[in-house]
Amino acid sequence: MEKQLEHLIEHNIPKGEQALIIGPNCESIAARLLDYFANLYIITDAYESVMQIRMKLKDEDRIKIKMMDYTHTDFKEGYFDLIYAQGSISV
């Protein structure tokens, strides 16, 4: 997980308004990406993961956490400046 994020940062991650993180166990990634984006969205497909992420990131109001299917989101095309997924997409 850390190597993928380091690779992204080394290749000049763009700063922007919105970023999306797909998948659970992403709290450390979210904390690092807050240096680059005004708002972060995290989606996961399991209620338990949503609750765990909310508990760990409860003091950060720039992070929105939602439960939804990874292949059918309710975000408009082009909404995000960056989409970060690690081991969560199999389709």
N, C-alpha and C positions, 0 to 999 in steps of 0.2 A: 504494500500500500504506500509506504513512504517513498519508495523508489519511483513509482509512477508520478507522484506529486512533485518530487524533486525534478524529474525530467520535464514536466510541464513548466515549472518555474524557471528552469535553466533555458528554456526556449522562449523566453519573453512572454509570459502570460499577459494577455491584454487586460487593462483595467477597464471596468465597465459598471453598468448599473445592476444587471441581474445575472445571477449564475444559478444553475440547477445542479444538484448532486443527486444521483440516482443510487439508491441502495442503503442498507443498514451499516452500522459500525463506522460511521463517517464523521464522528464528532471532531476528531483531530484535524481532518481535512477541512471541515467547515471553519474551524477556528483560523486556520492558515489562509483560507480563501477570503476571509473578511478583510484582509489587508488589500485586496484587489477589487472588491465589489461592494457596492452600496447595500445590496440585498441578496440574500441567499435563500433558495428554496431547496428543501430536501424532500424527496418522495421515496416511500418504501411501500411494499405491498403487504405488510403484516402489522396489525394493530400493536402487538407487543413491541415491535421495533420503534413505532411512532412514540410510544410512551417512554421507552428507554432514552431515545434521543431528546425528547422534551425535558426529561429529568436532568440529563447531563448538560443541556444548553439552555436551561430555564431563564438565565439572566440576560440572554442575548436577544434583543427585540428585532434585530435585523435578519433573523433566521426564521423562516416559516416552514413548518413541517406538515406534510400531508400524506395520507394513505391513498394510493391509487395504483392502478395497473400501469406497469412501465410502458406498455405498448399503446395505451389509450389515455393520454393525459388531457387535461382541460386547458392547457396553455396554448396561446396562439402561436402560429409559426413565426419564427424570427424574434420571439420575445426575449430569449436569453443570449447574452454575449458569450457564455461558456456553458457547456454541458459536460459534467464530469461523471463518469460511470466506471465503477471498478468491480468486475466480477458479478454484475447484477443483470446483465442483459444476455439472454440466450436465444432470442428470436432474431 
